[in-house]
Amino acid sequence: MTQALRPTTGGSLFATDGKSHPLQDTLMVVTLALGLTAFITGFFGSLHLLASWAGLVGILTGAYGQWISETTRERFGLVLGLGASGIGFFLGMANGGLFGGLL
């Protein structure tokens, strides 16, 4: 009966180690927010500056977050944010790039 009292988080995708990781969690949330911004604005040609810059910063933030992440939950969120940032970045680059129309 002692097994009923212990939570089983070993097989969960969002398992944590029970410790607080404020830097990693912040990087994950920032990467997800930048990825979502880049992905959505990447579909609008006039917003290519926002899409490409948000995507680039999201890629860099996510890469650093992956480097220092400690749990599967952090890595899962970072991979989603990195994918969205990459797609948004490439769509922004295709529509005008980082400095398109400003030079």
C-alpha positions in Angstrom: 0.0 0.0 0.0 2.9 2.4 0.3 3.0 2.8 -3.4 -0.4 4.5 -3.4 1.1 7.3 -1.2 4.0 8.1 -3.5 3.4 10.1 -6.8 4.8 8.4 -9.8 6.4 11.0 -12.0 9.1 8.8 -13.5 7.3 8.0 -16.8 5.7 11.4 -17.2 6.7 13.7 -20.1 6.5 16.7 -17.8 8.4 15.0 -14.9 10.5 17.4 -12.9 13.2 16.7 -10.3 11.3 18.5 -7.6 13.6 21.5 -7.6 13.1 25.1 -8.7 14.8 26.2 -11.9 13.8 29.9 -12.3 16.4 30.7 -15.0 15.5 27.7 -17.1 11.8 28.3 -16.7 12.2 31.9 -17.7 14.2 31.0 -20.8 11.5 28.4 -21.7 8.7 31.0 -21.4 10.6 33.6 -23.3 11.4 31.2 -26.1 7.8 30.1 -26.4 6.6 33.7 -26.5 9.1 34.7 -29.1 8.4 31.6 -31.1 4.7 32.2 -31.1 5.2 35.9 -32.1 7.6 35.0 -34.9 5.4 32.2 -36.2 2.3 34.3 -36.3 3.9 37.4 -37.7 5.8 35.4 -40.3 2.6 34.9 -42.3 2.2 38.6 -42.8 4.7 40.0 -45.3 4.6 43.5 -43.9 5.7 42.3 -40.5 8.9 40.6 -41.7 11.1 42.7 -39.4 9.2 41.6 -36.3 9.1 38.0 -37.5 12.8 37.7 -38.4 14.1 39.5 -35.3 11.7 37.7 -32.9 12.7 34.4 -34.6 16.4 35.1 -34.4 16.3 36.1 -30.7 14.0 33.1 -30.0 16.5 30.7 -31.6 19.4 32.1 -29.6 17.4 32.1 -26.4 16.2 28.6 -27.0 19.7 27.3 -27.8 21.0 28.7 -24.6 18.1 27.3 -22.7 18.7 23.8 -24.2 22.3 24.0 -23.1 21.5 24.7 -19.5 18.1 22.8 -19.2 17.8 20.1 -16.6 14.4 18.5 -17.0 12.3 17.0 -19.8 9.6 19.6 -19.2 12.0 22.4 -19.9 13.4 20.7 -23.0 9.9 20.0 -24.4 8.9 23.6 -24.1 12.2 24.8 -25.6 11.9 22.5 -28.6 8.4 23.8 -29.3 9.6 27.4 -29.0 12.7 26.7 -31.1 10.6 25.1 -33.9 8.2 28.0 -34.0 11.1 30.6 -33.9 12.8 28.8 -36.7 9.8 28.8 -38.9 9.0 32.4 -38.1 12.6 33.4 -38.7 12.7 31.8 -42.1 9.3 33.2 -43.2 10.5 36.7 -42.1 13.8 36.2 -44.0 11.8 35.2 -47.1 9.6 38.2 -46.9 12.3 40.8 -46.5 14.8 39.8 -43.9 16.3 41.5 -40.8 16.9 44.9 -42.5 14.7 44.7 -45.6 13.4 48.1 -46.7 15.4 50.0 -44.0 18.7 50.4 -45.8 
